[in-house]
């Protein structure tokens, strides 16, 4: 079983989402990432070790530690804020 840890940045960004369909989509993507953490695009340079999945025009940033089976949800942001 994968343990999911939400960072404060993710909690803050998720709480600001007003559209329920986007929230539902984020939850579905989190479930997908829990079952297959390798699906996200690996990041490079200063974000090395993290991955991202696309949720419409938004990005869900996460890090997975295989040895501990822990999934850290790092951030959720609009693609134009990169």
PyMOL CGO cylinders between C-alpha atoms (Angstrom):
from pymol import cmd
from pymol.cgo import CYLINDER

trace = [
    CYLINDER, 0.00, 0.00, 0.00, 1.30, 3.41, -0.98, 0.3, 1, 1, 1, 1, 1, 1,
    CYLINDER, 1.30, 3.41, -0.98, 1.24, 6.13, 1.66, 0.3, 1, 1, 1, 1, 1, 1,
    CYLINDER, 1.24, 6.13, 1.66, 0.30, 9.57, 0.29, 0.3, 1, 1, 1, 1, 1, 1,
    CYLINDER, 0.30, 9.57, 0.29, 1.69, 12.71, 1.92, 0.3, 1, 1, 1, 1, 1, 1,
    CYLINDER, 1.69, 12.71, 1.92, 0.33, 16.13, 0.94, 0.3, 1, 1, 1, 1, 1, 1,
    CYLINDER, 0.33, 16.13, 0.94, 2.71, 19.09, 1.19, 0.3, 1, 1, 1, 1, 1, 1,
    CYLINDER, 2.71, 19.09, 1.19, 1.46, 22.47, 2.39, 0.3, 1, 1, 1, 1, 1, 1,
    CYLINDER, 1.46, 22.47, 2.39, 1.90, 23.90, -1.15, 0.3, 1, 1, 1, 1, 1, 1,
    CYLINDER, 1.90, 23.90, -1.15, -0.34, 21.18, -2.58, 0.3, 1, 1, 1, 1, 1, 1,
    CYLINDER, -0.34, 21.18, -2.58, -2.97, 21.63, 0.14, 0.3, 1, 1, 1, 1, 1, 1,
    CYLINDER, -2.97, 21.63, 0.14, -3.04, 25.39, -0.44, 0.3, 1, 1, 1, 1, 1, 1,
    CYLINDER, -3.04, 25.39, -0.44, -3.31, 25.05, -4.24, 0.3, 1, 1, 1, 1, 1, 1,
    CYLINDER, -3.31, 25.05, -4.24, -5.96, 22.31, -4.04, 0.3, 1, 1, 1, 1, 1, 1,
    CYLINDER, -5.96, 22.31, -4.04, -8.10, 24.33, -1.64, 0.3, 1, 1, 1, 1, 1, 1,
    CYLINDER, -8.10, 24.33, -1.64, -8.13, 27.25, -4.11, 0.3, 1, 1, 1, 1, 1, 1,
    CYLINDER, -8.13, 27.25, -4.11, -9.73, 25.17, -6.89, 0.3, 1, 1, 1, 1, 1, 1,
    CYLINDER, -9.73, 25.17, -6.89, -13.30, 26.33, -7.32, 0.3, 1, 1, 1, 1, 1, 1,
    CYLINDER, -13.30, 26.33, -7.32, -14.32, 24.04, -10.19, 0.3, 1, 1, 1, 1, 1, 1,
    CYLINDER, -14.32, 24.04, -10.19, -15.51, 20.67, -8.85, 0.3, 1, 1, 1, 1, 1, 1,
    CYLINDER, -15.51, 20.67, -8.85, -14.81, 18.91, -12.16, 0.3, 1, 1, 1, 1, 1, 1,
    CYLINDER, -14.81, 18.91, -12.16, -11.13, 19.90, -11.88, 0.3, 1, 1, 1, 1, 1, 1,
    CYLINDER, -11.13, 19.90, -11.88, -11.02, 18.65, -8.29, 0.3, 1, 1, 1, 1, 1, 1,
    CYLINDER, -11.02, 18.65, -8.29, -12.51, 15.31, -9.36, 0.3, 1, 1, 1, 1, 1, 1,
    CYLINDER, -12.51, 15.31, -9.36, -9.99, 15.06, -12.18, 0.3, 1, 1, 1, 1, 1, 1,
    CYLINDER, -9.99, 15.06, -12.18, -7.12, 15.72, -9.76, 0.3, 1, 1, 1, 1, 1, 1,
    CYLINDER, -7.12, 15.72, -9.76, -8.38, 13.00, -7.43, 0.3, 1, 1, 1, 1, 1, 1,
    CYLINDER, -8.38, 13.00, -7.43, -8.62, 10.54, -10.34, 0.3, 1, 1, 1, 1, 1, 1,
    CYLINDER, -8.62, 10.54, -10.34, -5.06, 11.38, -11.40, 0.3, 1, 1, 1, 1, 1, 1,
    CYLINDER, -5.06, 11.38, -11.40, -3.81, 10.90, -7.84, 0.3, 1, 1, 1, 1, 1, 1,
    CYLINDER, -3.81, 10.90, -7.84, -5.35, 7.41, -7.85, 0.3, 1, 1, 1, 1, 1, 1,
    CYLINDER, -5.35, 7.41, -7.85, -3.63, 6.64, -11.16, 0.3, 1, 1, 1, 1, 1, 1,
    CYLINDER, -3.63, 6.64, -11.16, -0.28, 7.83, -9.80, 0.3, 1, 1, 1, 1, 1, 1,
    CYLINDER, -0.28, 7.83, -9.80, -0.75, 5.70, -6.67, 0.3, 1, 1, 1, 1, 1, 1,
    CYLINDER, -0.75, 5.70, -6.67, -1.17, 2.58, -8.77, 0.3, 1, 1, 1, 1, 1, 1,
    CYLINDER, -1.17, 2.58, -8.77, 1.59, 3.42, -11.28, 0.3, 1, 1, 1, 1, 1, 1,
    CYLINDER, 1.59, 3.42, -11.28, 3.99, 6.16, -10.05, 0.3, 1, 1, 1, 1, 1, 1,
    CYLINDER, 3.99, 6.16, -10.05, 6.12, 5.98, -13.22, 0.3, 1, 1, 1, 1, 1, 1,
    CYLINDER, 6.12, 5.98, -13.22, 3.40, 7.47, -15.45, 0.3, 1, 1, 1, 1, 1, 1,
    CYLINDER, 3.40, 7.47, -15.45, 4.46, 11.06, -14.82, 0.3, 1, 1, 1, 1, 1, 1,
    CYLINDER, 4.46, 11.06, -14.82, 7.01, 12.93, -16.90, 0.3, 1, 1, 1, 1, 1, 1,
    CYLINDER, 7.01, 12.93, -16.90, 10.40, 12.97, -15.12, 0.3, 1, 1, 1, 1, 1, 1,
    CYLINDER, 10.40, 12.97, -15.12, 11.63, 16.49, -14.42, 0.3, 1, 1, 1, 1, 1, 1,
    CYLINDER, 11.63, 16.49, -14.42, 15.18, 17.72, -14.97, 0.3, 1, 1, 1, 1, 1, 1,
    CYLINDER, 15.18, 17.72, -14.97, 17.67, 20.22, -13.60, 0.3, 1, 1, 1, 1, 1, 1,
    CYLINDER, 17.67, 20.22, -13.60, 16.60, 21.77, -10.27, 0.3, 1, 1, 1, 1, 1, 1,
    CYLINDER, 16.60, 21.77, -10.27, 13.44, 19.62, -10.16, 0.3, 1, 1, 1, 1, 1, 1,
    CYLINDER, 13.44, 19.62, -10.16, 15.26, 16.33, -10.71, 0.3, 1, 1, 1, 1, 1, 1,
    CYLINDER, 15.26, 16.33, -10.71, 13.72, 13.47, -8.75, 0.3, 1, 1, 1, 1, 1, 1,
    CYLINDER, 13.72, 13.47, -8.75, 10.18, 14.74, -9.23, 0.3, 1, 1, 1, 1, 1, 1,
    CYLINDER, 10.18, 14.74, -9.23, 7.55, 13.91, -11.82, 0.3, 1, 1, 1, 1, 1, 1,
    CYLINDER, 7.55, 13.91, -11.82, 4.52, 15.66, -13.28, 0.3, 1, 1, 1, 1, 1, 1,
    CYLINDER, 4.52, 15.66, -13.28, 1.23, 14.56, -14.77, 0.3, 1, 1, 1, 1, 1, 1,
    CYLINDER, 1.23, 14.56, -14.77, -1.01, 16.77, -16.83, 0.3, 1, 1, 1, 1, 1, 1,
    CYLINDER, -1.01, 16.77, -16.83, -4.49, 17.49, -15.53, 0.3, 1, 1, 1, 1, 1, 1,
    CYLINDER, -4.49, 17.49, -15.53, -5.99, 19.59, -18.31, 0.3, 1, 1, 1, 1, 1, 1,
    CYLINDER, -5.99, 19.59, -18.31, -4.18, 22.93, -18.26, 0.3, 1, 1, 1, 1, 1, 1,
    CYLINDER, -4.18, 22.93, -18.26, -2.74, 22.16, -14.84, 0.3, 1, 1, 1, 1, 1, 1,
    CYLINDER, -2.74, 22.16, -14.84, 0.27, 20.19, -13.61, 0.3, 1, 1, 1, 1, 1, 1,
    CYLINDER, 0.27, 20.19, -13.61, 0.36, 17.83, -10.64, 0.3, 1, 1, 1, 1, 1, 1,
    CYLINDER, 0.36, 17.83, -10.64, 3.90, 17.61, -9.28, 0.3, 1, 1, 1, 1, 1, 1,
    CYLINDER, 3.90, 17.61, -9.28, 4.90, 14.64, -7.15, 0.3, 1, 1, 1, 1, 1, 1,
    CYLINDER, 4.90, 14.64, -7.15, 7.79, 12.57, -5.90, 0.3, 1, 1, 1, 1, 1, 1,
    CYLINDER, 7.79, 12.57, -5.90, 7.73, 8.84, -5.24, 0.3, 1, 1, 1, 1, 1, 1,
    CYLINDER, 7.73, 8.84, -5.24, 10.11, 6.98, -2.94, 0.3, 1, 1, 1, 1, 1, 1,
    CYLINDER, 10.11, 6.98, -2.94, 9.96, 3.33, -3.97, 0.3, 1, 1, 1, 1, 1, 1,
    CYLINDER, 9.96, 3.33, -3.97, 11.91, 1.91, -1.02, 0.3, 1, 1, 1, 1, 1, 1,
    CYLINDER, 11.91, 1.91, -1.02, 9.46, 3.44, 1.47, 0.3, 1, 1, 1, 1, 1, 1,
    CYLINDER, 9.46, 3.44, 1.47, 6.33, 3.29, -0.74, 0.3, 1, 1, 1, 1, 1, 1,
    CYLINDER, 6.33, 3.29, -0.74, 5.63, 6.96, -0.07, 0.3, 1, 1, 1, 1, 1, 1,
    CYLINDER, 5.63, 6.96, -0.07, 4.07, 9.33, -2.60, 0.3, 1, 1, 1, 1, 1, 1,
    CYLINDER, 4.07, 9.33, -2.60, 4.63, 13.04, -1.91, 0.3, 1, 1, 1, 1, 1, 1,
    CYLINDER, 4.63, 13.04, -1.91, 2.20, 15.36, -3.66, 0.3, 1, 1, 1, 1, 1, 1,
    CYLINDER, 2.20, 15.36, -3.66, 4.31, 18.48, -4.02, 0.3, 1, 1, 1, 1, 1, 1,
    CYLINDER, 4.31, 18.48, -4.02, 2.30, 21.06, -5.92, 0.3, 1, 1, 1, 1, 1, 1,
    CYLINDER, 2.30, 21.06, -5.92, -0.60, 21.72, -8.27, 0.3, 1, 1, 1, 1, 1, 1,
    CYLINDER, -0.60, 21.72, -8.27, -0.36, 24.70, -10.60, 0.3, 1, 1, 1, 1, 1, 1,
    CYLINDER, -0.36, 24.70, -10.60, -1.43, 26.13, -13.93, 0.3, 1, 1, 1, 1, 1, 1,
    CYLINDER, -1.43, 26.13, -13.93, 0.94, 25.41, -16.81, 0.3, 1, 1, 1, 1, 1, 1,
    CYLINDER, 0.94, 25.41, -16.81, 1.50, 29.15, -17.41, 0.3, 1, 1, 1, 1, 1, 1,
    CYLINDER, 1.50, 29.15, -17.41, 2.94, 29.52, -13.89, 0.3, 1, 1, 1, 1, 1, 1,
    CYLINDER, 2.94, 29.52, -13.89, 5.97, 27.33, -14.63, 0.3, 1, 1, 1, 1, 1, 1,
]
cmd.load_cgo(trace, "trace")
